[in-house]
Amino acid sequence: EHKIDAVIHFAAFKAVGESVSEPIKYYSNNLVSFLNILEVAKKHGGCNVLFSSSATVYGEAKDLPVTEQTPRMPAMSPYGNTKTMCEDILRDVVYATSTQDAVIKGIALRYFNPIGAHPSALIGELPRGVPNNLVPYITQTAIGKRECLSIFGNDYPTEDGTCLRDFIDVTDLAKAHVKAMTRVLDTDSDKLEVFNVGTGTGVTTKQIVDAFEKSTGVKLNWTFAPRRSGDIEKVWADPKKANEVLGWKAEATLEEALKSAWNWQVKLREEGIQ
């Protein structure tokens, strides 16, 4: 009944470890949900599609930081593979529909590692059950809901032996979507574009723990554990394209992002939610 100009597709299961143990669950949900959106878009005259992709498509990249031209490597997990496959599906649909009545344009945003909460502490991450993401596990451990944080692996080829990632504040990530939506609605933009959404700085898991303790003043109970299947050793973004083309740049510091996550956790406790 209504003309739809654009769709932002966020829907996906996203726990790397779980995807290794339950691949059918991940392929079924992540691929079918995206195909449903594209099928309906084509049926109703086309639209612009903004897809939430992931840095996992780079796998164990040989050259760092990764740019949008960095070759995608074999995925380290079924989760990562679903993101690669969805990017390919979007590409094929975009080019197939460019010569038809139902035109579909697309942008794939390759997220790095979103963390934090809104500065107001009114919106944040509330995992179901045991958190699969690092920072919610940190905050739940710090507030006493979890006994101890496990850092998976301390023998990686990084400064302190722990995995290295590019951690981006979730509010900065949200702002990137606003910029990308403006871009995809522009009739002069390319039919399909890809952007890295990251800070451009690599941070290890241990450095995240240290930064959390420093920014909040809360000591964390943690220990090293064996490596986890599916984890990439190190990856961080070159966000130059997003900076220049989208006019977007990550602004929040690591400490600000971690402090916002902690304030959100405290707010949940105050309201009796966790």
C-alpha contacts under 8 A as a table, 3 or more apart, distances in Angstrom:
res1	aa1	res2	aa2	distance
4	I	7	V	7.55
4	I	47	C	6.53
5	D	47	C	5.25
5	D	48	N	6.16
5	D	185	L	7.74
6	A	47	C	5.33
6	A	48	N	4.36
6	A	49	V	5.66
6	A	50	L	7.44
6	A	181	M	7.85
6	A	185	L	7.69
7	V	47	C	7.37
7	V	48	N	6.28
7	V	49	V	5.01
7	V	50	L	6.12
8	I	49	V	6.07
8	I	50	L	4.66
8	I	51	F	6.10
8	I	52	S	7.67
9	H	34	F	7.31
9	H	49	V	7.33
9	H	50	L	6.17
9	H	51	F	5.12
9	H	52	S	6.15
10	F	51	F	6.92
10	F	52	S	5.55
11	A	30	N	7.12
11	A	33	S	7.14
11	A	34	F	7.87
12	A	26	Y	7.87
12	A	29	N	6.63
12	A	30	N	4.94
12	A	33	S	7.91
13	F	26	Y	6.21
13	F	29	N	7.12
13	F	30	N	6.56
13	F	79	Y	7.56
14	K	19	S	7.62
14	K	79	Y	6.22
15	A	18	E	5.35
15	A	19	S	6.12
15	A	79	Y	7.12
15	A	132	N	5.88
15	A	133	N	7.55
16	V	19	S	5.21
16	V	20	V	6.60
16	V	77	S	6.24
16	V	78	P	7.54
16	V	79	Y	5.80
16	V	80	G	7.60
16	V	230	G	6.31
16	V	231	D	7.42
17	G	20	V	5.34
17	G	21	S	6.83
17	G	77	S	7.84
17	G	132	N	7.90
17	G	228	R	7.26
17	G	229	S	6.53
17	G	230	G	6.40
18	E	21	S	5.24
18	E	22	E	5.87
18	E	23	P	7.94
19	S	22	E	4.94
19	S	23	P	5.01
19	S	25	K	7.56
19	S	26	Y	6.00
19	S	77	S	6.59
19	S	78	P	5.45
19	S	79	Y	5.50
20	V	23	P	5.82
20	V	77	S	5.84
20	V	78	P	6.02
20	V	79	Y	7.76
20	V	229	S	7.41
20	V	230	G	6.95
22	E	25	K	5.60
22	E	26	Y	6.79
23	P	26	Y	5.13
23	P	27	Y	6.15
23	P	78	P	5.72
23	P	79	Y	7.76
24	I	27	Y	5.23
24	I	28	S	5.90
25	K	28	S	5.39
25	K	29	N	6.16
26	Y	29	N	5.38
26	Y	30	N	5.72
26	Y	31	L	7.92
26	Y	78	P	6.91
26	Y	79	Y	6.38
26	Y	82	T	7.44
27	Y	30	N	5.51
27	Y	31	L	5.64
27	Y	32	V	7.71
27	Y	78	P	7.33
27	Y	79	Y	7.80
27	Y	82	T	6.26
28	S	31	L	5.82
28	S	32	V	5.74
29	N	32	V	5.58
29	N	33	S	5.87
30	N	33	S	5.70
30	N	34	F	6.53
30	N	82	T	6.38
31	L	34	F	5.37
31	L	35	L	6.18
31	L	82	T	6.55
31	L	85	M	7.82
31	L	86	C	6.58
32	V	35	L	5.00
32	V	36	N	6.06
33	S	36	N	5.19
33	S	37	I	6.57
34	F	37	I	5.23
34	F	38	L	6.42
34	F	86	C	7.23
35	L	38	L	5.16
35	L	39	E	6.00
36	N	39	E	5.15
36	N	40	V	6.22
37	I	40	V	5.33
37	I	41	A	6.09
38	L	41	A	4.98
38	L	42	K	6.14
38	L	93	V	7.83
39	E	42	K	5.25
39	E	43	K	6.17
40	V	43	K	4.96
40	V	44	H	6.20
41	A	44	H	5.39
41	A	45	G	6.44
41	A	46	G	4.72
41	A	47	C	5.94
41	A	102	A	7.78
41	A	104	I	7.54
42	K	45	G	5.53
42	K	46	G	4.67
42	K	47	C	7.70
42	K	97	T	7.91
42	K	102	A	5.35
42	K	103	V	7.40
42	K	104	I	7.25
43	K	46	G	7.09
43	K	102	A	7.36
44	H	102	A	7.28
45	G	101	D	6.69
45	G	102	A	4.18
45	G	103	V	6.88
46	G	101	D	7.80
46	G	102	A	4.19
46	G	103	V	4.77
46	G	104	I	4.97
47	C	102	A	7.66
47	C	103	V	6.54
47	C	104	I	5.06
47	C	105	K	6.72
48	N	104	I	5.53
48	N	105	K	4.78
48	N	106	G	5.73
48	N	184	V	6.43
48	N	185	L	6.92
49	V	104	I	7.07
49	V	105	K	6.13
49	V	106	G	4.69
49	V	107	I	6.46
49	V	184	V	7.87
50	L	106	G	5.76
50	L	107	I	4.94
50	L	108	A	6.02
50	L	109	L	7.49
50	L	180	A	7.63
50	L	181	M	7.13
50	L	184	V	7.74
51	F	106	G	7.37
51	F	107	I	6.14
51	F	108	A	4.74
51	F	109	L	6.26
52	S	108	A	6.11
52	S	109	L	5.41
52	S	110	R	6.67
52	S	111	Y	7.12
53	S	83	K	5.63
53	S	84	T	7.89
53	S	87	E	7.33
53	S	108	A	5.82
53	S	109	L	5.34
53	S	110	R	4.54
53	S	111	Y	6.11
54	S	57	V	6.17
54	S	80	G	7.39
54	S	83	K	6.50
54	S	109	L	7.16
54	S	110	R	4.19
54	S	111	Y	4.57
54	S	112	F	6.23
55	A	58	Y	5.82
55	A	59	G	7.72
55	A	110	R	5.30
55	A	111	Y	5.68
55	A	112	F	5.21
55	A	196	N	7.69
55	A	235	V	7.94
56	T	59	G	5.38
56	T	75	A	6.72
56	T	76	M	7.59
56	T	80	G	5.09
56	T	83	K	7.72
57	V	72	R	5.53
57	V	73	M	6.52
57	V	74	P	7.54
57	V	75	A	6.12
57	V	80	G	5.87
57	V	81	N	7.17
57	V	83	K	6.65
57	V	84	T	5.55
58	Y	61	A	5.65
58	Y	66	V	7.62
58	Y	70	T	7.27
58	Y	71	P	6.80
58	Y	72	R	4.48
58	Y	73	M	5.14
58	Y	74	P	7.70
58	Y	75	A	7.46
59	G	72	R	6.75
59	G	73	M	4.87
59	G	74	P	5.97
59	G	75	A	5.30
59	G	76	M	6.05
59	G	232	I	6.67
60	E	73	M	6.65
60	E	76	M	7.97
60	E	232	I	6.09
60	E	233	E	7.02
60	E	234	K	7.31
60	E	235	V	7.50
61	A	64	L	6.86
61	A	66	V	7.25
61	A	70	T	7.68
61	A	71	P	7.77
61	A	72	R	7.70
61	A	73	M	6.67
61	A	235	V	7.24
63	D	66	V	6.60
63	D	70	T	7.79
64	L	235	V	6.80
64	L	236	W	6.87
64	L	237	A	7.77
65	P	200	G	7.40
65	P	235	V	6.75
65	P	236	W	5.25
65	P	237	A	5.16
65	P	238	D	5.39
66	V	69	Q	7.79
66	V	70	T	5.66
66	V	235	V	7.29
66	V	236	W	6.42
66	V	237	A	5.17
66	V	238	D	5.59
67	T	70	T	5.20
67	T	196	N	7.13
67	T	237	A	6.59
67	T	238	D	5.24
67	T	239	P	7.31
68	E	194	V	6.58
68	E	195	F	6.40
68	E	196	N	6.48
68	E	241	K	7.99
74	P	81	N	7.68
75	A	78	P	7.14
75	A	80	G	5.22
75	A	81	N	5.11
75	A	84	T	7.75
76	M	80	G	6.50
76	M	81	N	7.60
76	M	230	G	4.99
76	M	231	D	6.92
76	M	232	I	7.01
77	S	80	G	5.22
77	S	81	N	6.26
77	S	230	G	5.06
77	S	231	D	7.98
78	P	81	N	4.83
78	P	82	T	6.20
79	Y	82	T	5.29
79	Y	83	K	6.71
80	G	83	K	5.25
80	G	84	T	6.46
81	N	84	T	5.08
81	N	85	M	6.11
82	T	85	M	5.03
82	T	86	C	6.02
83	K	86	C	5.12
83	K	87	E	6.22
84	T	87	E	5.22
84	T	88	D	6.40
85	M	88	D	5.05
85	M	89	I	6.17
86	C	89	I	4.90
86	C	90	L	6.07
87	E	90	L	5.15
87	E	91	R	6.19
87	E	108	A	7.02
88	D	91	R	5.04
88	D	92	D	6.21
89	I	92	D	5.22
89	I	93	V	6.12
90	L	93	V	5.18
90	L	94	V	5.97
90	L	106	G	6.97
91	R	94	V	5.24
91	R	95	Y	6.33
91	R	106	G	7.83
91	R	192	L	6.88
92	D	95	Y	5.42
92	D	96	A	6.00
93	V	96	A	5.03
93	V	97	T	5.98
93	V	104	I	7.29
94	V	97	T	5.40
94	V	98	S	6.12
94	V	103	V	7.36
94	V	104	I	5.28
94	V	105	K	5.63
94	V	106	G	6.77
94	V	191	K	6.76
94	V	192	L	6.95
95	Y	98	S	5.20
95	Y	99	T	7.60
95	Y	191	K	7.70
96	A	99	T	6.56
96	A	100	Q	7.44
97	T	100	Q	4.90
97	T	101	D	7.27
97	T	102	A	6.07
97	T	103	V	5.03
97	T	104	I	6.04
98	S	101	D	7.96
98	S	102	A	7.77
98	S	103	V	5.26
98	S	104	I	6.83
98	S	191	K	7.88
99	T	103	V	7.48
100	Q	103	V	6.28
104	I	191	K	7.80
105	K	184	V	7.07
105	K	190	D	7.91
105	K	191	K	4.84
105	K	192	L	5.92
106	G	184	V	6.79
106	G	191	K	6.22
106	G	192	L	4.74
106	G	193	E	6.56
107	I	180	A	7.34
107	I	184	V	6.70
107	I	192	L	5.58
107	I	193	E	4.82
107	I	194	V	5.67
107	I	195	F	7.67
108	A	192	L	7.90
108	A	193	E	6.41
108	A	194	V	4.80
108	A	195	F	6.45
109	L	194	V	5.96
109	L	195	F	5.06
109	L	196	N	6.06
109	L	197	V	6.40
110	R	194	V	7.25
110	R	195	F	6.01
110	R	196	N	4.84
110	R	197	V	5.80
111	Y	114	P	7.32
111	Y	173	L	7.96
111	Y	196	N	6.46
111	Y	197	V	5.08
111	Y	198	G	6.65
112	F	165	R	7.58
112	F	166	D	5.80
112	F	167	F	6.47
112	F	168	I	6.84
112	F	196	N	7.64
112	F	197	V	6.27
112	F	198	G	5.48
112	F	236	W	7.41
112	F	237	A	7.39
113	N	165	R	7.04
113	N	166	D	5.90
113	N	167	F	4.56
113	N	168	I	5.71
113	N	198	G	7.68
114	P	167	F	5.83
114	P	168	I	4.77
114	P	169	D	5.60
114	P	170	V	5.14
114	P	173	L	7.16
115	I	135	V	6.55
115	I	167	F	6.50
115	I	168	I	5.99
115	I	169	D	5.13
115	I	170	V	5.50
115	I	257	A	6.46
115	I	258	L	7.26
115	I	261	A	7.35
116	G	124	G	7.17
116	G	125	E	7.87
116	G	135	V	7.62
116	G	169	D	5.59
116	G	170	V	5.79
116	G	171	T	7.90
116	G	257	A	4.60
116	G	258	L	5.58
116	G	259	K	7.49
116	G	260	S	5.45
116	G	261	A	4.28
116	G	262	W	7.99
117	A	121	A	6.48
117	A	123	I	6.15
117	A	124	G	4.44
117	A	125	E	6.85
117	A	169	D	7.65
117	A	170	V	6.35
117	A	171	T	7.10
117	A	257	A	7.03
117	A	260	S	5.24
117	A	261	A	5.05
117	A	264	W	6.49
118	H	121	A	5.47
118	H	122	L	6.60
118	H	123	I	5.45
118	H	124	G	6.26
118	H	170	V	7.55
118	H	171	T	6.24
118	H	260	S	6.60
119	P	122	L	7.86
119	P	260	S	5.59
120	S	123	I	7.40
121	A	124	G	6.83
121	A	260	S	6.79
121	A	261	A	7.99
121	A	263	N	6.01
121	A	264	W	4.69
121	A	267	K	6.78
122	L	264	W	7.19
123	I	264	W	7.47
124	G	261	A	7.24
124	G	264	W	6.20
125	E	136	P	7.28
126	L	136	P	7.87
127	P	130	V	7.02
127	P	131	P	5.52
127	P	132	N	7.98
127	P	136	P	7.61
128	R	131	P	7.01
130	V	137	Y	7.75
131	P	134	L	7.55
131	P	136	P	6.13
131	P	137	Y	5.59
132	N	137	Y	7.46
133	N	136	P	6.07
133	N	137	Y	6.55
134	L	137	Y	5.32
134	L	138	I	6.24
135	V	138	I	4.84
135	V	139	T	6.23
135	V	258	L	7.66
135	V	261	A	7.51
136	P	139	T	5.14
136	P	140	Q	6.00
136	P	261	A	7.56
137	Y	140	Q	5.13
137	Y	141	T	5.99
137	Y	146	R	7.43
137	Y	149	L	6.76
138	I	141	T	5.16
138	I	142	A	6.08
138	I	149	L	6.44
138	I	209	V	7.63
138	I	220	L	7.57
139	T	142	A	4.94
139	T	143	I	6.19
139	T	261	A	7.14
139	T	262	W	5.84
139	T	265	Q	6.37
140	Q	143	I	5.27
140	Q	144	G	6.22
140	Q	145	K	5.09
140	Q	146	R	5.60
140	Q	265	Q	7.22
141	T	144	G	5.11
141	T	145	K	5.62
141	T	146	R	4.29
141	T	147	E	5.91
141	T	148	C	5.96
141	T	149	L	6.42
141	T	220	L	6.98
141	T	221	N	7.13
142	A	145	K	7.67
142	A	146	R	7.71
142	A	218	V	6.81
142	A	219	K	7.08
142	A	220	L	5.53
142	A	221	N	7.40
143	I	146	R	7.80
143	I	265	Q	7.68
143	I	266	V	7.63
144	G	147	E	6.47
145	K	274	Q	7.77
146	R	149	L	7.52
147	E	221	N	7.36
148	C	220	L	7.94
148	C	221	N	5.17
148	C	222	W	5.15
148	C	223	T	7.12
149	L	220	L	7.87
149	L	221	N	6.32
149	L	222	W	4.41
149	L	223	T	6.28
150	S	222	W	5.83
150	S	223	T	5.16
150	S	224	F	5.56
150	S	225	A	5.67
151	I	154	N	7.62
151	I	162	T	7.58
151	I	205	T	7.10
151	I	206	K	7.63
151	I	222	W	7.25
151	I	223	T	6.17
151	I	224	F	4.79
151	I	225	A	5.67
152	F	162	T	7.48
152	F	224	F	6.14
152	F	225	A	4.80
152	F	226	P	5.32
152	F	227	R	4.67
152	F	228	R	5.78
153	G	156	Y	6.83
153	G	161	G	7.26
153	G	162	T	5.87
153	G	163	C	7.36
153	G	224	F	6.50
153	G	225	A	5.79
153	G	226	P	4.96
153	G	227	R	4.13
153	G	228	R	7.23
154	N	160	D	7.17
154	N	161	G	4.31
154	N	162	T	4.70
154	N	163	C	7.81
154	N	224	F	6.71
154	N	225	A	7.85
154	N	226	P	7.84
154	N	227	R	7.76
155	D	161	G	4.53
155	D	162	T	6.57
156	Y	161	G	4.48
156	Y	162	T	5.58
156	Y	163	C	6.33
156	Y	233	E	6.32
157	P	161	G	5.87
157	P	162	T	7.89
157	P	233	E	7.52
158	T	161	G	4.93
158	T	162	T	6.36
158	T	163	C	7.01
158	T	164	L	7.01
158	T	204	T	7.70
158	T	234	K	7.79
159	E	162	T	7.71
159	E	204	T	7.92
160	D	204	T	7.54
160	D	206	K	7.27
162	T	204	T	5.81
162	T	205	T	5.74
162	T	206	K	6.37
163	C	204	T	5.43
163	C	205	T	5.83
163	C	232	I	7.26
163	C	233	E	5.13
163	C	234	K	5.76
164	L	202	G	5.94
164	L	203	V	5.25
164	L	204	T	4.04
164	L	205	T	6.36
164	L	233	E	6.42
164	L	234	K	4.45
164	L	235	V	6.35
164	L	236	W	7.76
165	R	202	G	5.19
165	R	203	V	5.38
165	R	204	T	6.17
165	R	205	T	7.71
165	R	234	K	5.84
165	R	235	V	5.36
165	R	236	W	5.62
166	D	198	G	6.22
166	D	199	T	6.43
166	D	200	G	6.79
166	D	201	T	5.78
166	D	202	G	4.80
166	D	203	V	6.09
166	D	235	V	6.85
166	D	236	W	4.77
166	D	237	A	6.66
167	F	198	G	6.99
167	F	199	T	7.02
167	F	201	T	7.93
167	F	202	G	7.57
167	F	203	V	7.16
167	F	254	L	7.44
168	I	172	D	7.02
168	I	173	L	6.93
168	I	197	V	7.98
168	I	198	G	5.71
168	I	199	T	6.03
168	I	250	A	7.21
168	I	252	A	7.97
168	I	254	L	7.70
168	I	257	A	7.88
169	D	172	D	5.34
169	D	173	L	6.41
169	D	250	A	7.64
169	D	252	A	6.21
169	D	253	T	7.83
169	D	254	L	7.50
169	D	257	A	5.35
170	V	173	L	4.83
170	V	174	A	6.21
170	V	257	A	7.91
171	T	174	A	5.00
171	T	175	K	6.34
172	D	175	K	5.09
172	D	176	A	6.36
172	D	249	K	7.75
172	D	250	A	5.57
172	D	251	E	6.70
172	D	252	A	7.07
173	L	176	A	5.06
173	L	177	H	6.70
173	L	197	V	7.01
173	L	250	A	7.79
174	A	177	H	5.24
174	A	178	V	6.76
175	K	178	V	5.13
175	K	179	K	6.46
175	K	248	W	7.70
176	A	179	K	5.12
176	A	180	A	6.05
176	A	197	V	7.31
176	A	246	L	7.90
176	A	248	W	6.15
176	A	249	K	7.96
177	H	180	A	4.90
177	H	181	M	5.92
178	V	181	M	5.16
178	V	182	T	6.37
179	K	182	T	5.22
179	K	183	R	6.29
179	K	246	L	5.80
179	K	247	G	7.27
179	K	248	W	6.82
180	A	183	R	4.88
180	A	184	V	6.14
180	A	246	L	6.46
181	M	184	V	5.22
181	M	185	L	6.21
182	T	185	L	5.38
182	T	186	D	6.50
183	R	186	D	5.28
183	R	189	S	6.68
183	R	246	L	6.90
184	V	187	T	7.56
184	V	189	S	6.54
185	L	189	S	7.95
186	D	189	S	5.57
190	D	193	E	6.45
195	F	239	P	7.66
195	F	241	K	6.64
195	F	242	A	5.77
196	N	237	A	6.46
196	N	238	D	7.06
196	N	239	P	5.51
196	N	241	K	7.48
196	N	242	A	6.55
197	V	237	A	7.39
197	V	239	P	6.23
197	V	242	A	6.99
198	G	201	T	7.97
198	G	236	W	7.42
198	G	237	A	5.49
198	G	238	D	7.42
198	G	239	P	5.96
198	G	250	A	7.00
199	T	237	A	6.68
199	T	238	D	7.77
199	T	239	P	6.67
199	T	249	K	7.60
199	T	250	A	5.56
200	G	236	W	6.11
200	G	237	A	4.73
200	G	238	D	5.15
200	G	239	P	5.95
201	T	236	W	6.30
201	T	237	A	7.14
202	G	234	K	7.99
202	G	235	V	7.09
202	G	236	W	5.30
203	V	207	Q	6.21
203	V	208	I	6.89
204	T	207	Q	5.08
204	T	208	I	6.37
205	T	208	I	5.09
205	T	209	V	6.52
206	K	209	V	5.08
206	K	210	D	6.27
207	Q	210	D	4.95
207	Q	211	A	5.96
208	I	211	A	5.06
208	I	212	F	6.06
209	V	212	F	5.14
209	V	213	E	6.36
209	V	220	L	7.60
210	D	213	E	5.25
210	D	214	K	6.20
211	A	214	K	5.01
211	A	215	S	5.97
211	A	254	L	7.48
211	A	255	E	6.17
211	A	258	L	7.68
212	F	215	S	5.27
212	F	216	T	5.99
212	F	217	G	7.84
212	F	218	V	7.62
212	F	255	E	6.84
212	F	258	L	5.82
212	F	259	K	7.19
213	E	216	T	5.45
213	E	217	G	5.20
213	E	218	V	5.08
213	E	219	K	5.53
213	E	220	L	6.87
214	K	217	G	5.45
214	K	218	V	7.57
214	K	255	E	7.97
215	S	255	E	5.48
215	S	256	E	7.61
215	S	258	L	7.16
215	S	259	K	6.04
216	T	259	K	6.06
216	T	262	W	7.37
227	R	231	D	7.81
228	R	231	D	6.00
232	I	235	V	7.44
238	D	241	K	7.86
239	P	242	A	5.49
239	P	243	N	6.16
239	P	249	K	7.85
240	K	243	N	4.94
240	K	244	E	6.10
241	K	244	E	5.24
241	K	245	V	5.67
241	K	246	L	7.53
242	A	245	V	5.37
242	A	246	L	5.00
242	A	247	G	6.54
242	A	248	W	5.86
242	A	249	K	7.23
243	N	246	L	5.95
243	N	247	G	5.00
243	N	248	W	4.74
243	N	249	K	5.27
244	E	247	G	5.29
244	E	248	W	7.33
245	V	248	W	7.96
252	A	256	E	6.08
252	A	257	A	6.49
253	T	256	E	5.13
253	T	257	A	6.32
254	L	257	A	5.20
254	L	258	L	6.25
255	E	258	L	5.17
255	E	259	K	6.01
256	E	259	K	5.10
256	E	260	S	6.15
257	A	260	S	5.22
257	A	261	A	6.39
258	L	261	A	5.07
258	L	262	W	6.30
259	K	262	W	5.05
259	K	263	N	6.15
260	S	263	N	5.04
260	S	264	W	6.18
261	A	264	W	5.16
261	A	265	Q	6.34
262	W	265	Q	5.01
262	W	266	V	6.21
263	N	266	V	5.09
263	N	267	K	6.12
264	W	267	K	5.00
264	W	268	L	6.29
265	Q	268	L	5.13
265	Q	269	R	6.45
265	Q	274	Q	7.87
266	V	269	R	5.10
266	V	270	E	6.19
267	K	270	E	5.01
267	K	271	E	6.23
268	L	271	E	5.20
268	L	272	G	6.21
268	L	273	I	5.13
268	L	274	Q	5.52
269	R	272	G	5.01
269	R	273	I	5.87
269	R	274	Q	5.06
270	E	273	I	7.70
271	E	274	Q	7.92
